[in-house]
Structure formats: C-alpha cells, structure tokens
Amino acid sequence: MYEAYINNIYIIYLPAYTSHVLQPLDLSIFSPLKRAYRNWLNRFLSIAINDTSVIGKRAFLECYYQAKSITLTEANIKAGWRVTGLWPLSMTKPLMSRLLLKNANSVSTPKPNKAAQEVAVKMQAFKTPILDCGGEKQAVWSTPRKAKEWSEQSRKFATTIKATPTERLFLRKTGKALDEKTFELAACKRKIQALEQEVERLRRTKKRKVEEDPNTTFASIRTISDA
C-alpha cells in the first residue's frame, strides 16, 4: 500500500460479492483471454501431435504469451474500467447491469388458464404417439434406438396398417440403410479407438529411458548425458 501511495496509485476496495459487475478484468479481459488461449492451445497441440514434440509447461507459456499479447491491450483495459463505471465514474453502469437485473424483482409464474391447460394436454399426447386404425388404438410407438427395435416396430406397423408390397419394400430398404449406417458408425468408433491408442503410445514414448549398465547399481553421468 505504501509503494502504491508514493507512486500515485489509488487502491480501490470493491464491495464484497460485486466483482461480477465491478471488476474490470471479469468484464473485458478474462473472457477474450481464455478464448484466445484456447485457440492457440488447439493450434499448438495439433502441431505437437504431428511432430511429437514435448508439450506441457512450454505449451502453456507459449500459448499464454500469444493470447496475452492479443487481449491485454490498452483499449481492452480501458474498456473494462469504462463498462464497470469505475472510470469515467458512472453509478448507472453497475446499477443497470443485466447481471443484477436478472435476479432482481423476480416475477412469480402465472397460473395457466384453461386454454393453456388444454394445449398442454394435447402436447403431452404427442410424446407417446398412438396409431389409431378404425377407431381402435393399436400400438404405442417409440423412437427405435437399435436396428432390432426398428425391425420389430416396422413389422408391427406393416401388420397394423395391412401394408402393400410397395410399402413393405420401403420398410425393408429403410431397415437396410439403418443397418449400413450402424455398421459404418461401429467401424468409425473402432478407428477412433485405434487412433487414441496410437496417440497415447506416442505420448508415453516421448521421454527416452536411460539405459543402465547391468554391472553397476546406478546409471553413470555419461549414460544420462547421452540419453
């Protein structure tokens, strides 16, 4: 505090629980800084995986340096002070902040009228679609998650509506297309697993292991230096 005082730096204490509307870093710096850091990190990792270079603290320092040079500018810093109302001084800015107004004067949920209740009942009926044939409810349909479920429901559907040969052919073609897409998805999953295992293998072999002489208890300085 003394160092700040002799250098004409004024310390401002923000009231408790108000940093989300009064902290300049929260409103104009942190969000673009994190966004820029993520972009540089993705770019760095894509290069690092290709040439198997070491990542870690070096990646953080490099990506943070690039993100900082883009976002920690004089214009962004001044914008943070301006939007909080700290300078130029404006009491309206924090008091009219959407972060405060969102939780203020909460309105109780109005009780739905009769028309709204009828609409809600009709919408609820769409969640469990029922095939009505001849005035009788025949079956309740659900979204098929597997090819087997699709086959069972298509067979039931064809029997219920007494499908024509053309309609049955269409259902068989649709089922075949679903089987092909399921097979492609399984193949893609296996390929992704193989690639993930390869990346993990490359990540584990980045550091070379020191080859110890079996006739000695510890690795020599020369062996460590060569490795």
C-alpha positions as CSV (number, residue, x, y, z in Angstrom):
1,M,0.0,0.0,0.0
2,Y,2.9,2.4,0.8
3,E,4.6,1.6,-2.6
4,A,1.3,2.4,-4.3
5,Y,0.9,5.6,-2.3
6,I,4.3,7.0,-3.2
7,N,3.7,6.2,-6.9
8,N,0.4,8.0,-7.0
9,I,-1.6,4.7,-7.4
10,Y,-5.0,4.7,-5.8
11,I,-6.2,1.4,-4.3
12,I,-9.9,0.8,-4.7
13,Y,-11.6,-1.8,-2.5
14,L,-14.6,-3.3,-4.2
15,P,-17.6,-4.2,-2.1
16,A,-18.0,-7.9,-1.3
17,Y,-19.8,-10.1,-3.8
18,T,-19.7,-7.4,-6.5
19,S,-16.7,-8.4,-8.6
20,H,-19.0,-9.7,-11.4
21,V,-20.2,-6.2,-12.0
22,L,-17.3,-4.0,-10.8
23,Q,-14.1,-6.0,-11.6
24,P,-12.7,-4.7,-14.9
25,L,-10.8,-8.0,-15.6
26,D,-14.0,-10.0,-15.2
27,L,-15.9,-7.9,-17.8
28,S,-13.4,-7.2,-20.5
29,I,-10.2,-9.2,-20.2
30,F,-10.7,-12.8,-18.9
31,S,-13.3,-13.9,-21.4
32,P,-11.3,-12.9,-24.6
33,L,-8.0,-14.0,-22.9
34,K,-9.4,-17.5,-22.3
35,R,-10.9,-17.7,-25.8
36,A,-7.6,-16.7,-27.4
37,Y,-5.6,-19.1,-25.2
38,R,-7.9,-22.0,-26.2
39,N,-7.4,-21.1,-29.9
40,W,-3.6,-21.0,-29.5
41,L,-3.5,-24.2,-27.5
42,N,-5.5,-26.1,-30.1
43,R,-3.1,-24.9,-32.8
44,F,-0.1,-25.8,-30.7
45,L,-1.4,-29.3,-29.8
46,S,-2.2,-30.0,-33.5
47,I,1.4,-29.3,-34.4
48,A,2.8,-31.0,-31.3
49,I,1.0,-34.3,-32.1
50,N,2.2,-34.2,-35.6
51,D,5.9,-33.8,-34.8
52,T,5.7,-35.5,-31.3
53,S,7.3,-32.5,-29.6
54,V,7.2,-32.2,-25.8
55,I,4.1,-30.3,-24.5
56,G,3.3,-29.1,-21.0
57,K,4.6,-26.0,-19.3
58,R,6.2,-24.9,-22.6
59,A,2.8,-25.1,-24.3
60,F,1.2,-23.1,-21.6
61,L,3.8,-20.4,-21.6
62,E,3.9,-20.1,-25.4
63,C,0.1,-20.1,-25.8
64,Y,-0.5,-17.7,-22.9
65,Y,2.2,-15.3,-24.2
66,Q,0.4,-15.2,-27.6
67,A,-3.0,-14.8,-26.1
68,K,-1.8,-12.1,-23.7
69,S,-0.3,-10.1,-26.5
70,I,-3.6,-10.1,-28.3
71,T,-6.0,-9.4,-25.5
72,L,-4.1,-7.4,-22.8
73,T,-4.2,-4.2,-24.9
74,E,-4.7,-0.7,-23.7
75,A,-8.1,-0.5,-25.4
76,N,-9.4,-3.6,-23.7
77,I,-8.1,-2.5,-20.3
78,K,-9.8,1.0,-20.6
79,A,-13.0,-0.7,-21.8
80,G,-13.1,-2.7,-18.6
81,W,-12.9,0.4,-16.5
82,R,-15.5,2.1,-18.7
83,V,-18.1,-0.7,-18.7
84,T,-17.9,-1.1,-14.9
85,G,-18.5,2.6,-14.4
86,L,-15.3,3.0,-12.3
87,W,-13.8,5.4,-14.7
88,P,-15.2,7.6,-16.1
89,L,-17.3,7.5,-12.9
90,S,-20.8,6.3,-13.7
91,M,-23.1,4.9,-11.0
92,T,-25.7,3.9,-13.7
93,K,-23.4,1.3,-15.3
94,P,-23.3,-1.2,-12.4
95,L,-26.8,-0.5,-11.2
96,M,-28.3,-1.2,-14.6
97,S,-26.1,-4.2,-15.2
98,R,-28.0,-7.2,-16.7
99,L,-26.2,-9.4,-14.1
100,L,-28.1,-7.6,-11.4
101,L,-31.4,-7.1,-13.1
102,K,-31.6,-10.8,-14.0
103,N,-32.1,-11.7,-10.3
104,A,-33.9,-8.6,-9.2
105,N,-37.7,-8.3,-9.0
106,S,-38.4,-11.9,-9.7
107,V,-41.9,-12.4,-11.1
108,S,-43.9,-15.3,-9.9
109,T,-45.0,-17.8,-12.5
110,P,-48.7,-17.1,-13.5
111,K,-51.1,-19.9,-13.1
112,P,-52.0,-21.3,-16.6
113,N,-55.6,-20.7,-17.7
114,K,-58.0,-23.4,-19.1
115,A,-56.9,-22.9,-22.7
116,A,-53.2,-23.3,-21.8
117,Q,-54.0,-26.5,-19.9
118,E,-55.8,-27.9,-22.9
119,V,-52.8,-27.2,-25.1
120,A,-50.5,-28.8,-22.6
121,V,-52.7,-32.0,-22.6
122,K,-52.6,-32.1,-26.4
123,M,-48.8,-31.7,-26.4
124,Q,-48.4,-34.4,-23.9
125,A,-50.3,-36.8,-26.2
126,F,-47.6,-36.2,-28.9
127,K,-44.9,-37.6,-26.6
128,T,-46.5,-41.1,-26.8
129,P,-47.8,-41.3,-30.4
130,I,-50.6,-43.9,-30.8
131,L,-51.6,-45.3,-34.2
132,D,-55.4,-45.1,-34.4
133,C,-56.9,-47.5,-37.0
134,G,-60.6,-47.9,-37.4
135,G,-61.3,-46.1,-34.1
136,E,-59.2,-48.5,-32.1
137,K,-55.8,-47.8,-30.6
138,Q,-53.4,-50.4,-32.0
139,A,-49.9,-49.6,-30.8
140,V,-47.8,-47.1,-29.0
141,W,-44.6,-46.0,-30.9
142,S,-41.3,-45.0,-29.5
143,T,-38.1,-43.9,-31.2
144,P,-36.1,-47.0,-32.1
145,R,-32.5,-47.0,-30.7
146,K,-31.3,-50.2,-32.4
147,A,-31.8,-52.0,-35.6
148,K,-33.6,-54.8,-33.8
149,E,-36.1,-52.3,-32.4
150,W,-36.7,-50.8,-35.9
151,S,-37.3,-54.3,-37.3
152,E,-39.9,-55.1,-34.6
153,Q,-41.7,-51.8,-35.0
154,S,-41.7,-51.9,-38.8
155,R,-43.1,-55.4,-38.7
156,K,-45.8,-54.4,-36.3
157,F,-46.6,-51.3,-38.3
158,A,-46.9,-53.2,-41.6
159,T,-49.3,-55.7,-39.9
160,T,-51.4,-52.9,-38.3
161,I,-52.0,-50.9,-41.5
162,K,-52.0,-54.0,-43.7
163,A,-49.2,-52.6,-45.8
164,T,-49.0,-53.2,-49.6
165,P,-46.0,-54.9,-51.1
166,T,-44.6,-51.5,-52.1
167,E,-44.9,-50.2,-48.5
168,R,-43.2,-53.4,-47.2
169,L,-40.4,-52.9,-49.7
170,F,-39.9,-49.4,-48.5
171,L,-39.7,-50.6,-44.9
172,R,-37.1,-53.2,-45.8
173,K,-35.0,-50.7,-47.7
174,T,-35.1,-48.3,-44.8
175,G,-34.1,-51.1,-42.4
176,K,-31.2,-52.0,-44.7
177,A,-30.0,-48.4,-44.8
178,L,-30.1,-48.2,-41.0
179,D,-28.0,-51.4,-40.8
180,E,-25.4,-49.9,-43.1
181,K,-25.2,-46.7,-41.1
182,T,-24.9,-48.7,-37.9
183,F,-22.0,-50.7,-39.4
184,E,-20.3,-47.5,-40.5
185,L,-20.7,-46.0,-37.1
186,A,-19.2,-49.1,-35.4
187,A,-16.2,-49.0,-37.9
188,C,-15.6,-45.3,-37.1
189,K,-15.7,-46.0,-33.4
190,R,-13.1,-48.7,-33.8
191,K,-10.9,-46.4,-35.9
192,I,-11.2,-43.7,-33.3
193,Q,-10.2,-46.1,-30.5
194,A,-7.1,-47.2,-32.6
195,L,-6.1,-43.6,-33.2
196,E,-6.5,-42.8,-29.5
197,Q,-4.3,-45.8,-28.5
198,E,-1.7,-44.6,-31.1
199,V,-1.7,-41.1,-29.6
200,E,-1.3,-42.5,-26.1
201,R,1.6,-44.7,-27.2
202,L,3.4,-41.7,-28.8
203,R,2.7,-39.6,-25.7
204,R,4.3,-42.3,-23.5
205,T,7.4,-42.7,-25.6
206,K,8.3,-39.1,-25.8
207,K,10.9,-39.3,-23.0
208,R,13.7,-41.7,-23.7
209,K,14.6,-44.2,-20.9
210,V,18.1,-44.2,-19.5
211,E,19.8,-47.5,-20.5
212,E,21.6,-48.7,-17.3
213,D,24.6,-50.9,-17.3
214,P,23.6,-54.1,-15.5
215,N,27.0,-54.3,-13.9
216,T,26.5,-51.1,-12.0
217,T,24.0,-50.0,-9.4
218,F,23.2,-46.6,-10.9
219,A,23.4,-45.1,-14.3
220,S,26.6,-43.2,-14.9
221,I,26.6,-39.4,-15.6
222,R,27.9,-40.2,-19.2
223,T,24.9,-42.5,-19.8
224,I,22.4,-39.9,-18.6
225,S,24.1,-37.2,-20.7
226,D,24.0,-39.4,-23.8
227,A,20.3,-40.2,-23.2
